[in-house]
Amino acid sequence: MPAWCKRLADIEKPGDNDLINDGLIDDVLIIGGGIYGCGIAQAAAASGYSVTLIEKNSIASGTSSQSTKLIHGGLRYLEQGNLKLVYEALHEREILLKNAPQLVQREWFYIPVYAGDKRSPWLIACGLLLYWLFSGGRSRFRWLARKRWSKALPGISKDGLRALLAYQDAATDDAALTRAVAASAASFGCRIMEGKALEHAQYDGQQWCVKLDDGSEIRACMLINASGPWMDAVCTRIEPAPPKSPVQLVQGTHLLLNRPCSAYIYTESTDGRVMFFRPWQGRMLAGTTETVLAGMPDKPQPTADEVAAILATYNRYFPDSPCTKTDILDTFCGVRVLPSGGEAAFAANRETVLLVDNKQSPTYLGIYGGKLTTYRREAEKVMRLIAKQLPPKYQADTRRIALKE
């Protein structure tokens, strides 16, 4: 028996057991093929559940391929006081570094600090020390001597540069990671259906009757809505109406610039927020922004203000090789789901919210928010909720399941 699971006593599941055992009713139906949908599918299938995942486009076609492509604790969340999230994310980072070495690599990130910046070198150094402690000593950091600045960050502006600090975090290909998790789910028996959208879902008191846009039907004991920024649109197609959480949709735009990039750089944008420059496909990926949307478009597009802000930040740090719109090779534009609490998007809580229709015996679960780095941990929480309704056949430990590129 694999090291990642152990056999539990077979327990009868509620509902029409004959149909379930004949494979005509799925234990779990997941809507959404992003990192959270795929992570839950992997954990559920490894636990012995019969699982189907439907995705209206293709795996990782949404936000899970439009991020800054980092696996990190979130250094800026320390400033917001969200210590629990940082600690958990750093723990998950180490698991991914172990389980997916071809997909997740440890990297040095550089933080240039200029006169007039919002954060002083000593404040950043204190944050890096705390980050190191939370990581169990795995996020090393250092203060670089002036003579090393040009070699570490060639082309960076020296005008007003007070200090250059560096720390270790990790980077990935977000879409490739999501596809690897989906492939792992499929290897445990999950049925993945791409190009299939939810038309309507209704719970009849015993099971979910789900109709897809191609006219086909699926029945399932538990329905999981992991559709990300399309959550509210999906909820309108579900009866009875599922619980919802007030959220704001926040667009994050990245630009792929026709410039070389030899290092990962953590900077302040022109408005004081965090912005990254990182290598991607042999060029420089710059971003991100945080623009609140009134609604979810079919295909998010960068706004003129977002493009201008990223270019202005790049030109501030690299004045000797300025960029204009003609230097943009591609754009990445994802939408995050954040709590709607009145604060600015930058300061909004990044904790994942799990909503169920019944706390004692849930048949529906909706997932709001979340980070790429912590998908596995949140999937574990989902498994505990599913177990209230459907006891698993196996106790799977996804911390020990390797992911292949």
PyMOL commands that set and color helices and strands:
alter all, ss='L'
color gray80, all
select helices_A, chain A and resi 17-21+35-46+63-65+75-79+83-99+121-134+146-152+174-187+228-235+304-317+325-327+345-347+372-389+398-400
alter helices_A, ss='H'
color red, helices_A
select strands_A, chain A and resi 26-31+51-55+70-71+104-114+141-143+161-172+191-194+198-203+208-212+217-225+238-239+247-257+264-268+274-280+283-287+291-293+328-339+353-356+364-368
alter strands_A, ss='S'
color yellow, strands_A
deselect
rebuild
show_as cartoon
